[in-house]
Amino acid sequence: MLARGDDLDVTASWPPEDALDAAAMTAARWAFSHVEPAGADTATLPIIPWFFVPLRIGDKTLGVVGVAKEKGAAPLDSEARALLDTLAEQTAAALDRASLAREMVSARSATETERVRNTLLASISHDFRTPLSSILGSATSLIEYGDRLDEAAKRDLLGGIKAEAEGLDEMVRNLLAITRIDSGALELRPDWIDLSEIVERVVSAARRRGAAQAFTVDLPHDLPLVRADATLAERAISNVVANAVAHTPSDARVTIATAVSADHVALHVTDDGSGISPDVLPHIFDKFVKGRVDGSRADGGQGTGLGLAIAKGIMDAHGGSIAVESPANGRGARFILRFPRGAAP
């Protein structure tokens, strides 16, 4: 029996006992509170057919061990008492070690949670500062000098505000997405989708956002449909493409192709940049992982280091997978998103 709050609970027994009667519980509580044996063969409540000894280690009493005695049975001899005391000591030591192990795990979990929280706050404050400063500067210029600026300058400032606001919106979307993934609240609305259409939208959006890389889309006309959530699938592919754009110089090439098998459709996003360093590669799908390419930050998550973690969460939720190879074809990196095909529509 172990202490649970202000009372004792039967934690383990053999043969199994659902509960002890009130008299036995009284003896057990006395043994626990006074740290002395109680019940049969003792001076305390000797008529109770149970012998209780405290589970004690150091100055802590963890509970009691009780041994039922048959009516009229001879008292435990010194050898049996010594054996029971030894068993109680070893049990108390084992329970204390288990408790310490749980506390260590809890402490590590709390420390990791705090580390992730601090990393997230630091990432947000740093990555939001630059676009907000740009928006603030452009808005201030329009307010204070708008009457002295020509139309082209005004459009340029407004375009910058719009672009930075879209980037902030993307960061917020990624933060909300990783929160839903971590909490298990990601809701799928599966339907039969055409990956070719989604890839075209993703590439067009990347070009609108200023991606200077050359894109090659090599998808067959008869690409099978896959059953997935269209919005989430587009986000996963978009984050992977954004990662490729962020990791490669402007004269690089990004190729998107497919490989079809009986049970899945694999989407390959390959770039010919400098690749992923060996120390980063094993952690590439972890949250807040960022790299640098040609002196510029590259994280695939619009600054927060969450893009690839979100892509992995989305693919896992679909029963698919995402993997990376680097180098691929001698250089660069290749991300492989595998979508299960499901039953034919």
HELIX and SHEET records of a PDB file:
HELIX    1   1 ALA A   22  HIS A   34  1                                  13    
HELIX    2   2 SER A   78  TYR A  145  1                                  68    
HELIX    3   3 GLY A  146  ARG A  148  5                                   3    
HELIX    4   4 GLU A  151  SER A  183  1                                  33    
HELIX    5   5 LEU A  195  ARG A  208  1                                  14    
HELIX    6   6 ALA A  230  HIS A  247  1                                  18    
HELIX    7   7 LEU A  281  HIS A  283  5                                   3    
HELIX    8   8 GLY A  307  ALA A  317  1                                  11    
SHEET    1   A 2 LEU A   2  ARG A   4  0                                        
SHEET    2   A 2 ASP A   7  ASP A   9 -1                                        
SHEET    1   B 3 ALA A  38  GLY A  39  0                                        
SHEET    2   B 3 TRP A  50  ILE A  57 -1                                        
SHEET    3   B 3 LYS A  60  ALA A  68 -1                                        
SHEET    1   C 2 ASP A 191  ILE A 193  0                                        
SHEET    2   C 2 VAL A 226  ALA A 228 -1                                        
SHEET    1   D 5 ALA A 214  ASP A 218  0                                        
SHEET    2   D 5 ARG A 253  VAL A 260  1                                        
SHEET    3   D 5 HIS A 264  ASP A 271 -1                                        
SHEET    4   D 5 ALA A 333  PRO A 340 -1                                        
SHEET    5   D 5 SER A 321  GLU A 325 -1                                        
SHEET    1   E 2 GLY A 291  VAL A 293  0                                        
SHEET    2   E 2 SER A 296  ALA A 298 -1                                        
END                                                                             
